[in-house]
Amino acid sequence: MAFWMVWLDPIFKISAVVGGCFAIATFWRAAKIRRAEWLSKLHAQFFEGSAYKQIRRALDNSKSPDLLQLQESIVADEDSDLVEAFDVYLNFFEFVASLRKMGQLKTKEVSILFDYYLRLLSRHGFVRDYIRVHGFEELDALIVTCVEHKK
């Protein structure tokens, strides 16, 4: 009987270590899947929906009438449908930045998906000022990390 007891203790310990390693691997795999799901949802929301299309187009074209109107409205501190759409657009990126800060998304993943659009936000001085003044702290930090530190 003592012979079996000598072997059972190490077997249980080894089993516990192997089980713990398996649990950790399962956790990391689930975390990767969660991030992939977030990225897929964010991609669909940003690129497939129409909520952000007007602002995406305006920021993409420096001579866009919408961009000029947006700038004029912001400088004059006017409320307009365009400024409201711009706030919705920035709130999307603030949400993405918050997910990054909470560790749900990695900086590299955000850059891969949204680098171009973060650069567009960084390109226009009035946009950067608006982001800083109107409480988009996480977005501001994301732009600094993903765009300005890459220059």
CYANA upper distance limits for C-alpha pairs under 8 A (distance plus 0.5 A):
  1 MET  CA      5 MET  CA      7.09
  2 ALA  CA      6 VAL  CA      6.71
  3 PHE  CA      7 TRP  CA      7.31
  4 TRP  CA      8 LEU  CA      6.52
  5 MET  CA      9 ASP  CA      7.00
  6 VAL  CA     10 PRO  CA      8.02
  7 TRP  CA     11 ILE  CA      6.78
  8 LEU  CA     12 PHE  CA      6.57
  9 ASP  CA     13 LYS  CA      6.79
 10 PRO  CA     14 ILE  CA      6.52
 11 ILE  CA     15 SER  CA      6.52
 12 PHE  CA     16 ALA  CA      6.61
 13 LYS  CA     17 VAL  CA      6.82
 14 ILE  CA     18 VAL  CA      6.63
 15 SER  CA     19 GLY  CA      6.41
 16 ALA  CA     20 GLY  CA      6.52
 17 VAL  CA     21 CYS  CA      6.71
 18 VAL  CA     22 PHE  CA      6.66
 19 GLY  CA     23 ALA  CA      6.65
 20 GLY  CA     24 ILE  CA      6.75
 21 CYS  CA     25 ALA  CA      6.67
 22 PHE  CA     26 THR  CA      6.61
 23 ALA  CA     27 PHE  CA      6.64
 24 ILE  CA     28 TRP  CA      6.80
 25 ALA  CA     29 ARG  CA      6.64
 26 THR  CA     30 ALA  CA      6.62
 27 PHE  CA     31 ALA  CA      6.69
 28 TRP  CA     32 LYS  CA      6.74
 29 ARG  CA     33 ILE  CA      6.81
 30 ALA  CA     34 ARG  CA      6.64
 31 ALA  CA     35 ARG  CA      6.75
 32 LYS  CA     36 ALA  CA      6.67
 33 ILE  CA     37 GLU  CA      6.64
 34 ARG  CA     38 TRP  CA      6.71
 34 ARG  CA    104 GLN  CA      8.29
 35 ARG  CA     39 LEU  CA      6.61
 35 ARG  CA    104 GLN  CA      6.61
 35 ARG  CA    105 LEU  CA      6.31
 36 ALA  CA     40 SER  CA      6.58
 37 GLU  CA     41 LYS  CA      6.67
 38 TRP  CA     42 LEU  CA      6.53
 38 TRP  CA    105 LEU  CA      8.35
 39 LEU  CA     43 HIS  CA      6.44
 39 LEU  CA    109 GLU  CA      8.42
 39 LEU  CA    113 LEU  CA      8.47
 40 SER  CA     44 ALA  CA      6.69
 41 LYS  CA     45 GLN  CA      6.56
 42 LEU  CA     46 PHE  CA      6.48
 43 HIS  CA     47 PHE  CA      6.27
 43 HIS  CA     48 GLU  CA      7.96
 43 HIS  CA    113 LEU  CA      7.99
 44 ALA  CA     48 GLU  CA      5.51
 44 ALA  CA     49 GLY  CA      7.30
 45 GLN  CA     49 GLY  CA      5.91
 46 PHE  CA     51 ALA  CA      8.25
 46 PHE  CA     52 TYR  CA      6.97
 47 PHE  CA     52 TYR  CA      8.39
 47 PHE  CA     53 LYS  CA      8.37
 49 GLY  CA     53 LYS  CA      8.14
 50 SER  CA     54 GLN  CA      8.36
 51 ALA  CA     85 ALA  CA      8.25
 51 ALA  CA     89 TYR  CA      8.44
 52 TYR  CA     56 ARG  CA      6.51
 52 TYR  CA     85 ALA  CA      7.92
 52 TYR  CA     88 VAL  CA      8.33
 52 TYR  CA     89 TYR  CA      6.36
 53 LYS  CA     57 ARG  CA      6.61
 54 GLN  CA     58 ALA  CA      6.67
 54 GLN  CA     66 ASP  CA      8.47
 55 ILE  CA     59 LEU  CA      6.56
 55 ILE  CA     66 ASP  CA      8.39
 55 ILE  CA     67 LEU  CA      8.43
 55 ILE  CA     85 ALA  CA      7.55
 55 ILE  CA     86 PHE  CA      6.71
 55 ILE  CA     89 TYR  CA      7.59
 56 ARG  CA     60 ASP  CA      6.62
 56 ARG  CA    117 TYR  CA      8.18
 57 ARG  CA     61 ASN  CA      6.93
 57 ARG  CA     64 SER  CA      8.43
 58 ALA  CA     62 SER  CA      7.76
 58 ALA  CA     64 SER  CA      6.03
 58 ALA  CA     65 PRO  CA      8.07
 58 ALA  CA     66 ASP  CA      5.98
 58 ALA  CA     67 LEU  CA      5.35
 59 LEU  CA     64 SER  CA      8.39
 59 LEU  CA     67 LEU  CA      6.79
 59 LEU  CA    120 LEU  CA      6.61
 59 LEU  CA    121 LEU  CA      7.85
 60 ASP  CA    120 LEU  CA      7.17
 61 ASN  CA     67 LEU  CA      8.16
 62 SER  CA     67 LEU  CA      7.36
 63 LYS  CA     67 LEU  CA      7.68
 63 LYS  CA     68 LEU  CA      7.77
 64 SER  CA     68 LEU  CA      6.93
 65 PRO  CA     69 GLN  CA      6.53
 66 ASP  CA     70 LEU  CA      6.41
 66 ASP  CA     82 LEU  CA      8.22
 67 LEU  CA     71 GLN  CA      6.62
 68 LEU  CA     72 GLU  CA      6.68
 69 GLN  CA     73 SER  CA      6.54
 69 GLN  CA     82 LEU  CA      8.50
 70 LEU  CA     74 ILE  CA      6.58
 70 LEU  CA     82 LEU  CA      6.78
 70 LEU  CA     83 VAL  CA      6.77
 71 GLN  CA     75 VAL  CA      6.55
 71 GLN  CA    126 PHE  CA      7.31
 72 GLU  CA     76 ALA  CA      6.54
 73 SER  CA     77 ASP  CA      6.36
 73 SER  CA     78 GLU  CA      5.48
 73 SER  CA     79 ASP  CA      7.57
 73 SER  CA     80 SER  CA      7.77
 73 SER  CA     83 VAL  CA      7.59
 74 ILE  CA     78 GLU  CA      6.68
 74 ILE  CA     83 VAL  CA      7.66
 74 ILE  CA    130 TYR  CA      8.34
 78 GLU  CA     83 VAL  CA      8.46
 79 ASP  CA     83 VAL  CA      6.71
 79 ASP  CA     84 GLU  CA      7.73
 80 SER  CA     84 GLU  CA      6.70
 81 ASP  CA     85 ALA  CA      6.59
 82 LEU  CA     86 PHE  CA      6.62
 83 VAL  CA     87 ASP  CA      6.68
 84 GLU  CA     88 VAL  CA      6.82
 85 ALA  CA     89 TYR  CA      6.71
 86 PHE  CA     90 LEU  CA      6.67
 87 ASP  CA     91 ASN  CA      6.49
 88 VAL  CA     92 PHE  CA      6.84
 89 TYR  CA     93 PHE  CA      7.31
 90 LEU  CA     94 GLU  CA      6.60
 90 LEU  CA    131 ILE  CA      8.35
 90 LEU  CA    136 PHE  CA      8.17
 90 LEU  CA    139 LEU  CA      8.32
 91 ASN  CA     95 PHE  CA      6.57
 91 ASN  CA    136 PHE  CA      8.29
 92 PHE  CA     96 VAL  CA      6.90
 93 PHE  CA     97 ALA  CA      6.52
 93 PHE  CA    139 LEU  CA      6.62
 94 GLU  CA     98 SER  CA      6.58
 94 GLU  CA    136 PHE  CA      6.74
 94 GLU  CA    137 GLU  CA      8.33
 94 GLU  CA    138 GLU  CA      6.35
 94 GLU  CA    139 LEU  CA      5.31
 95 PHE  CA     99 LEU  CA      6.74
 96 VAL  CA    100 ARG  CA      6.83
 96 VAL  CA    110 VAL  CA      8.17
 97 ALA  CA    101 LYS  CA      6.72
 97 ALA  CA    138 GLU  CA      5.94
 97 ALA  CA    139 LEU  CA      5.99
 97 ALA  CA    141 ALA  CA      8.48
 97 ALA  CA    142 LEU  CA      6.45
 98 SER  CA    102 MET  CA      6.67
 98 SER  CA    138 GLU  CA      6.68
 98 SER  CA    139 LEU  CA      8.47
 99 LEU  CA    103 GLY  CA      6.80
 99 LEU  CA    104 GLN  CA      5.65
 99 LEU  CA    105 LEU  CA      6.25
100 ARG  CA    104 GLN  CA      6.18
100 ARG  CA    105 LEU  CA      5.01
100 ARG  CA    106 LYS  CA      6.21
100 ARG  CA    107 THR  CA      6.93
100 ARG  CA    110 VAL  CA      8.26
101 LYS  CA    105 LEU  CA      8.32
101 LYS  CA    138 GLU  CA      8.32
105 LEU  CA    109 GLU  CA      7.07
105 LEU  CA    110 VAL  CA      7.46
106 LYS  CA    110 VAL  CA      6.93
107 THR  CA    111 SER  CA      6.62
107 THR  CA    146 CYS  CA      7.79
108 LYS  CA    112 ILE  CA      6.58
109 GLU  CA    113 LEU  CA      6.87
110 VAL  CA    114 PHE  CA      6.30
110 VAL  CA    115 ASP  CA      7.76
111 SER  CA    115 ASP  CA      5.05
111 SER  CA    146 CYS  CA      6.77
114 PHE  CA    118 LEU  CA      6.61
115 ASP  CA    119 ARG  CA      6.63
115 ASP  CA    146 CYS  CA      7.73
115 ASP  CA    147 VAL  CA      8.01
116 TYR  CA    120 LEU  CA      6.84
117 TYR  CA    121 LEU  CA      6.88
118 LEU  CA    122 SER  CA      6.81
118 LEU  CA    143 ILE  CA      6.67
118 LEU  CA    146 CYS  CA      8.18
118 LEU  CA    147 VAL  CA      7.45
119 ARG  CA    123 ARG  CA      6.54
119 ARG  CA    143 ILE  CA      8.12
119 ARG  CA    147 VAL  CA      6.58
120 LEU  CA    124 HIS  CA      7.49
121 LEU  CA    127 VAL  CA      6.67
121 LEU  CA    128 ARG  CA      7.16
121 LEU  CA    143 ILE  CA      8.47
122 SER  CA    127 VAL  CA      7.75
122 SER  CA    128 ARG  CA      6.51
122 SER  CA    143 ILE  CA      7.36
122 SER  CA    147 VAL  CA      7.92
123 ARG  CA    128 ARG  CA      8.47
124 HIS  CA    128 ARG  CA      7.00
125 GLY  CA    129 ASP  CA      6.69
126 PHE  CA    130 TYR  CA      6.57
127 VAL  CA    131 ILE  CA      6.67
128 ARG  CA    132 ARG  CA      6.79
128 ARG  CA    140 ASP  CA      8.31
129 ASP  CA    133 VAL  CA      6.58
130 TYR  CA    134 HIS  CA      6.31
131 ILE  CA    135 GLY  CA      7.08
131 ILE  CA    136 PHE  CA      5.75
131 ILE  CA    137 GLU  CA      8.00
131 ILE  CA    139 LEU  CA      7.99
131 ILE  CA    140 ASP  CA      7.00
132 ARG  CA    136 PHE  CA      6.67
132 ARG  CA    137 GLU  CA      7.16
132 ARG  CA    140 ASP  CA      7.05
136 PHE  CA    140 ASP  CA      6.63
137 GLU  CA    141 ALA  CA      6.74
138 GLU  CA    142 LEU  CA      6.61
139 LEU  CA    143 ILE  CA      6.67
140 ASP  CA    144 VAL  CA      6.79
141 ALA  CA    145 THR  CA      6.65
142 LEU  CA    146 CYS  CA      6.36
142 LEU  CA    147 VAL  CA      8.45
143 ILE  CA    147 VAL  CA      5.77
143 ILE  CA    148 GLU  CA      7.10
144 VAL  CA    148 GLU  CA      5.29
144 VAL  CA    149 HIS  CA      6.62
145 THR  CA    149 HIS  CA      6.02
145 THR  CA    150 LYS  CA      8.17
146 CYS  CA    150 LYS  CA      7.02
147 VAL  CA    151 LYS  CA      7.23
